[in-house]
Amino acid sequence: MNGIDILRDAASRPLDAAEALRDKLDAETLNAHVGGHPNSVAWLLWHAGREIDAQLADLADHQELWVSEDFAELTGFGEEGSRVGYGDSAEQARAVTAEEPGPLLEYLSAVTEALLAYLDTLDEDALGDVIDDSWDPPVTRGARLVSIVDDAAQHVGQAAYVVGVPEKA
């Protein structure tokens, strides 16, 4: 197993974990704000997809699937959903709502497939390429990919935690 194989395995796990929640995701659960936190399960799943999509589009030099596959319309989030979620105000986060999980999981599936396809274009040496020298130390392609997968895993994990909380409010 090489670094690309490891990244492929890791990249598939957030989607697998999100799909395991599907049958537990009704409108109430998707839009719950446990402890009054502004990030709902819907926001967490949307953000996991958006951060993969936006960062992968930059890495692969292609248009975000949010735009090219019209996920703004599919999710019903419209232009408001085109942001990524970093730095959202409480009001912006609370505005991300969903009645059912299908569109969010479809988006997460599409960006995961795109990430796996991108990984298939790389050889192991490409993971060491410096892609952003504005940081100290400079960011390599491998470090960025780990960051993308880690962020998605954390947000899907948070969603799973909320789903498991007996009282959502």
Backbone hydrogen bonds in HBPLUS format (Angstrom, degrees):
<---DONOR---> <-ACCEPTOR-->    atom                        ^
c    i                          cat <-CA-CA->   ^        H-A-AA   ^      H-
h    n   atom  resd res      DA  || num        DHA   H-A  angle D-A-AA Bond
n    s   type  num  typ     dist DA aas  dist angle  dist       angle   num
A0006-ILE N   A0002-ASN O   3.03 MM   4  6.37 156.8  2.08 153.8 160.8     1
A0007-LEU N   A0003-GLY O   2.96 MM   4  6.18 160.1  2.00 146.7 152.0     2
A0008-ARG N   A0004-ILE O   2.86 MM   4  6.10 155.3  1.92 151.0 158.1     3
A0009-ASP N   A0005-ASP O   3.04 MM   4  6.29 161.3  2.07 148.9 153.1     4
A0010-ALA N   A0006-ILE O   2.93 MM   4  6.18 170.0  1.94 154.8 157.6     5
A0011-ALA N   A0007-LEU O   2.77 MM   4  5.81 158.2  1.81 150.1 156.4     6
A0012-SER N   A0008-ARG O   3.24 MM   4  6.39 137.9  2.43 141.6 150.0     7
A0012-SER N   A0009-ASP O   3.29 MM   3  5.51 137.2  2.49 100.7 111.4     8
A0013-ARG N   A0010-ALA O   3.21 MM   3  5.45 146.2  2.33 105.0 114.3     9
A0016-ASP N   A0012-SER O   3.16 MM   4  6.39 161.0  2.20 150.4 156.3    10
A0017-ALA N   A0013-ARG O   2.92 MM   4  6.12 162.8  1.95 157.7 161.4    11
A0018-ALA N   A0014-PRO O   2.90 MM   4  6.13 154.6  1.96 147.4 154.7    12
A0019-GLU N   A0015-LEU O   2.81 MM   4  6.00 164.2  1.83 157.8 161.7    13
A0020-ALA N   A0016-ASP O   3.09 MM   4  6.30 141.8  2.24 140.5 150.2    14
A0021-LEU N   A0018-ALA O   2.99 MM   3  5.32 151.1  2.07 107.6 116.7    15
A0022-ARG N   A0019-GLU O   3.15 MM   3  5.19 150.9  2.23 103.2 111.7    16
A0024-LYS N   A0021-LEU O   2.74 MM   3  5.42 157.5  1.79 132.0 140.0    17
A0025-LEU N   A0022-ARG O   3.18 MM   3  5.42 168.9  2.19 114.3 117.2    18
A0030-LEU N   A0026-ASP O   2.87 MM   4  6.06 169.6  1.88 164.3 167.8    19
A0031-ASN N   A0027-ALA O   3.07 MM   4  6.08 147.3  2.18 145.2 152.2    20
A0032-ALA N   A0029-THR O   3.35 MM   3  5.16 171.0  2.36 103.9 106.4    21
A0042-ALA N   A0030-LEU O   2.82 MM  12  4.93 158.3  1.87 147.8 140.3    22
A0036-GLY N   A0033-HIS O   2.84 MM   3  5.09 145.5  1.96 139.3 134.2    23
A0037-HIS N   A0034-VAL O   3.15 MM   3  5.85 169.4  2.17 120.7 122.7    24
A0044-LEU N   A0040-SER O   2.89 MM   4  6.19 162.2  1.92 151.9 156.9    25
A0045-LEU N   A0041-VAL O   2.94 MM   4  6.16 164.1  1.96 157.9 160.6    26
A0046-TRP N   A0042-ALA O   2.92 MM   4  6.03 162.4  1.95 150.1 155.9    27
A0047-HIS N   A0043-TRP O   2.77 MM   4  5.87 167.9  1.78 156.4 160.0    28
A0048-ALA N   A0044-LEU O   2.98 MM   4  6.10 155.4  2.04 141.4 148.2    29
A0049-GLY N   A0045-LEU O   3.19 MM   4  6.44 161.0  2.23 146.7 150.6    30
A0050-ARG N   A0046-TRP O   2.85 MM   4  6.11 162.4  1.88 153.1 159.0    31
A0051-GLU N   A0047-HIS O   2.86 MM   4  5.94 168.5  1.87 158.0 159.3    32
A0052-ILE N   A0048-ALA O   3.34 MM   4  6.44 155.8  2.40 138.5 144.8    33
A0053-ASP N   A0049-GLY O   2.92 MM   4  6.06 172.3  1.93 155.7 158.3    34
A0054-ALA N   A0050-ARG O   2.85 MM   4  5.95 177.1  1.85 157.9 158.8    35
A0055-GLN N   A0051-GLU O   3.22 MM   4  6.03 163.0  2.26 136.4 141.6    36
A0056-LEU N   A0052-ILE O   2.84 MM   4  5.81 157.7  1.89 152.8 160.0    37
A0057-ALA N   A0053-ASP O   2.91 MM   4  5.97 158.2  1.96 148.6 154.7    38
A0058-ASP N   A0054-ALA O   3.28 MM   4  6.49 151.4  2.36 138.8 145.5    39
A0059-LEU N   A0055-GLN O   2.99 MM   4  6.29 160.3  2.03 146.7 152.2    40
A0060-ALA N   A0056-LEU O   2.75 MM   4  5.83 173.8  1.75 163.0 164.3    41
A0061-ASP N   A0057-ALA O   2.83 MM   4  5.38 116.8  2.23 130.6 143.3    42
A0062-HIS N   A0057-ALA O   3.07 MM   5  4.90 151.0  2.15 128.8 137.7    43
A0067-VAL N   A0064-GLU O   3.10 MM   3  5.60 139.4  2.27 108.0 116.6    44
A0068-SER N   A0064-GLU O   2.96 MM   4  6.25 168.9  1.97 159.5 156.5    45
A0069-GLU N   A0065-LEU O   2.87 MM   4  5.10 156.6  1.92 130.3 136.2    46
A0071-PHE N   A0066-TRP O   3.05 MM   5  4.80 130.9  2.30 117.9 131.6    47
A0070-ASP N   A0067-VAL O   3.13 MM   3  4.93 157.4  2.18 101.0 107.9    48
A0074-LEU N   A0070-ASP O   3.21 MM   4  6.53 168.3  2.23 146.3 149.9    49
A0075-THR N   A0071-PHE O   2.92 MM   4  5.79 166.1  1.94 143.5 146.5    50
A0076-GLY N   A0072-ALA O   3.18 MM   4  5.99 127.4  2.47 125.1 138.2    51
A0078-GLY N   A0072-ALA O   3.03 MM   6  4.48 158.4  2.07 127.8 121.6    52
A0076-GLY N   A0073-GLU O   3.04 MM   3  4.88 127.8  2.33  92.5 107.4    53
A0081-GLY N   A0078-GLY O   3.08 MM   3  5.69 144.9  2.21 114.1 122.3    54
A0082-SER N   A0079-GLU O   2.98 MM   3  5.36 165.2  2.00 115.9 120.4    55
A0088-ASP N   A0085-GLY O   3.11 MM   3  5.22 154.6  2.18 131.6 125.6    56
A0093-ALA N   A0089-SER O   2.94 MM   4  6.22 167.1  1.95 158.7 161.9    57
A0094-ARG N   A0090-ALA O   2.92 MM   4  6.06 162.6  1.95 149.8 154.8    58
A0095-ALA N   A0091-GLU O   3.11 MM   4  6.23 127.7  2.40 136.2 148.9    59
A0095-ALA N   A0092-GLN O   3.16 MM   3  5.14 136.6  2.36  94.9 107.2    60
A0096-VAL N   A0093-ALA O   3.17 MM   3  5.67 162.2  2.20 113.1 118.4    61
A0105-LEU N   A0101-PRO O   2.94 MM   4  6.05 167.7  1.96 168.7 172.6    62
A0106-GLU N   A0102-GLY O   2.80 MM   4  5.94 151.0  1.89 154.4 163.8    63
A0107-TYR N   A0103-PRO O   2.98 MM   4  6.12 154.6  2.04 142.3 148.3    64
A0108-LEU N   A0104-LEU O   2.98 MM   4  6.24 164.8  2.00 147.9 152.0    65
A0109-SER N   A0105-LEU O   2.86 MM   4  5.96 151.0  1.94 140.8 149.1    66
A0110-ALA N   A0106-GLU O   2.93 MM   4  6.15 157.1  1.98 145.5 151.5    67
A0111-VAL N   A0107-TYR O   2.97 MM   4  6.27 165.1  1.99 159.9 162.7    68
A0112-THR N   A0108-LEU O   3.00 MM   4  6.03 147.5  2.11 138.7 148.0    69
A0113-GLU N   A0109-SER O   2.88 MM   4  6.11 160.1  1.92 151.2 156.4    70
A0114-ALA N   A0110-ALA O   2.99 MM   4  6.22 153.2  2.06 142.8 150.4    71
A0115-LEU N   A0111-VAL O   2.90 MM   4  6.09 150.6  1.99 140.1 148.0    72
A0116-LEU N   A0112-THR O   2.89 MM   4  6.17 160.7  1.92 153.5 158.3    73
A0117-ALA N   A0113-GLU O   2.90 MM   4  6.11 154.6  1.97 145.9 153.3    74
A0118-TYR N   A0114-ALA O   2.89 MM   4  6.11 152.5  1.97 144.9 152.4    75
A0119-LEU N   A0115-LEU O   2.94 MM   4  6.24 159.5  1.98 149.9 155.2    76
A0120-ASP N   A0116-LEU O   3.09 MM   4  6.37 142.4  2.24 139.8 149.6    77
A0121-THR N   A0118-TYR O   2.89 MM   3  5.30 150.9  1.97 110.3 119.7    78
A0122-LEU N   A0119-LEU O   3.13 MM   3  5.39 160.8  2.17 109.5 115.5    79
A0126-ALA N   A0123-ASP O   2.95 MM   3  5.56 138.9  2.13 115.5 126.2    80
A0127-LEU N   A0124-GLU O   3.16 MM   3  5.63 151.3  2.25 109.9 117.6    81
A0128-GLY N   A0125-ASP O   3.16 MM   3  5.81 155.0  2.22 116.5 122.3    82
A0129-ASP N   A0126-ALA O   3.16 MM   3  5.33 161.2  2.20 107.2 113.0    83
A0142-GLY N   A0127-LEU O   2.75 MM  15  4.19 155.4  1.81 134.7 128.4    84
A0141-ARG N   A0129-ASP O   2.79 MM  12  5.61 141.0  1.94 155.0 167.9    85
A0131-ILE N   A0139-VAL O   2.79 MM   8  5.92 158.2  1.84 157.3 164.0    86
A0132-ASP N   A0139-VAL O   3.32 MM   7  5.07 146.6  2.44 143.4 141.8    87
A0139-VAL N   A0132-ASP O   2.84 MM   7  5.07 162.0  1.87 152.3 149.8    88
A0144-ARG N   A0140-THR O   2.99 MM   4  6.28 159.6  2.03 152.4 157.9    89
A0145-LEU N   A0141-ARG O   2.95 MM   4  6.18 160.2  1.99 151.2 156.6    90
A0146-VAL N   A0142-GLY O   2.96 MM   4  6.20 157.9  2.01 149.2 155.1    91
A0147-SER N   A0143-ALA O   2.95 MM   4  6.14 156.4  2.01 145.1 151.9    92
A0148-ILE N   A0144-ARG O   2.89 MM   4  6.18 155.4  1.95 151.7 157.9    93
A0149-VAL N   A0145-LEU O   3.07 MM   4  6.30 169.4  2.09 152.4 154.3    94
A0150-ASP N   A0146-VAL O   2.83 MM   4  5.93 162.0  1.86 152.4 158.4    95
A0151-ASP N   A0147-SER O   2.94 MM   4  6.05 162.8  1.97 149.4 153.4    96
A0152-ALA N   A0148-ILE O   3.15 MM   4  6.39 163.6  2.18 147.9 152.2    97
A0153-ALA N   A0149-VAL O   2.89 MM   4  6.10 161.9  1.93 152.7 158.1    98
A0154-GLN N   A0150-ASP O   2.91 MM   4  6.11 158.2  1.96 150.9 156.6    99
A0155-HIS N   A0151-ASP O   3.06 MM   4  6.29 163.8  2.09 151.0 154.7   100
A0156-VAL N   A0152-ALA O   2.96 MM   4  6.12 162.2  1.99 154.0 159.0   101
A0157-GLY N   A0153-ALA O   2.89 MM   4  5.92 152.6  1.97 142.1 150.5   102
A0158-GLN N   A0154-GLN O   2.89 MM   4  6.17 147.8  2.00 144.1 152.8   103
A0159-ALA N   A0155-HIS O   2.99 MM   4  6.25 152.7  2.07 140.8 148.2   104
A0160-ALA N   A0156-VAL O   2.90 MM   4  6.21 154.6  1.97 148.2 155.0   105
A0161-TYR N   A0157-GLY O   2.97 MM   4  6.25 149.4  2.07 143.4 151.7   106
A0162-VAL N   A0158-GLN O   3.03 MM   4  6.34 163.6  2.05 152.9 155.9   107
A0163-VAL N   A0159-ALA O   2.94 MM   4  6.20 161.0  1.97 152.9 158.3   108
A0164-GLY N   A0160-ALA O   3.10 MM   4  6.27 143.4  2.24 139.9 148.9   109
A0164-GLY N   A0161-TYR O   3.03 MM   3  5.14 124.0  2.36  97.5 112.0   110
A0165-VAL N   A0162-VAL O   3.09 MM   3  5.20 152.6  2.17 103.7 112.0   111
